[in-house]
Amino acid sequence: MKCVVRYFVPLLAAAMCLSAGDAIATPPANSSIALISKVVLDVSRQEVGKDWQMADRGETLASGDKIKTGIKSIAVIKFKDNSLVRVREKTVLTVTGEMKGTAFSKTVTMEKGVVGFNIKKQQLQEEFRFKSPTSVASIRGTGGQFITHEAADTLTIIEGNVRLTNNISSDFVDVEAGFTGISNADGSIYKRPSTQAERTAAEDAIKVGKKDSRLEFELRDSQGNQKQLRIDFDE
């Protein structure tokens, strides 16, 4: 038996498509702002006030939750507005979200590591930001790669335009497609044409396949019978 549920319908509603007495999927918390749509190898999740646990595909993320990836590991995070963040290996980040009226603003705060991103066009008064101790990248709708190191942050844009601000000096540059912005821990910031290696790495970082927009679960009822639950959500 299969059931298709569109765009972040709570998992409990999806489970109701199964007959009474069948397996039940755990519903997400009301404060969920995103879900984990893909897990490859060593991916951990830390809920606010709790210890680190292994992450599973389909788990929801609330504001303040953290994600951590190990060596050769990847996680894909899908936000409620369909924006995708592809978390590369050896990365630690926190997701937060805030509603102001009907505007939903999202922030990914990176402690270290690399992310690729496909951010949907933000509505009026909405914002999507990447933050690190060194920089803030304010995104209205674009794709690229953001890398955080102690010495500097590197932002490469494949499409669109992003304002990159240095937290130390408050200086900023607008980084457009085909360019890379460098924000240094000493307060300096600049942009230059992206190298071929940077463009290739950014293009690879934002690649997300069709299966990343689909969640599939093997559920078992009280009699031990298996049922498949599939949740599709639109790009």
Secondary structure, DSSP 4 states (H G I P E B T S, - for coil): ------SS--HHHHHTTSPTTS--PPPPPTTEEEEEEEEESSEEEE-TTS-EEE--TT-EEETT-EEEE-TT-EEEEEETTS-EEEE-SS-EEEEEEEEETTEEEEEEEEEEEEEEEEPPPPPTT--EEEE-SSEEEEESS-EEEEEE-SSEEEEEEEESEEEEEETTT--EEEEETTEEEEEETTS-EEEEEPPHHHHHHHHHHT---GGGGEEEEEEE-TTS-EEEEEEE---
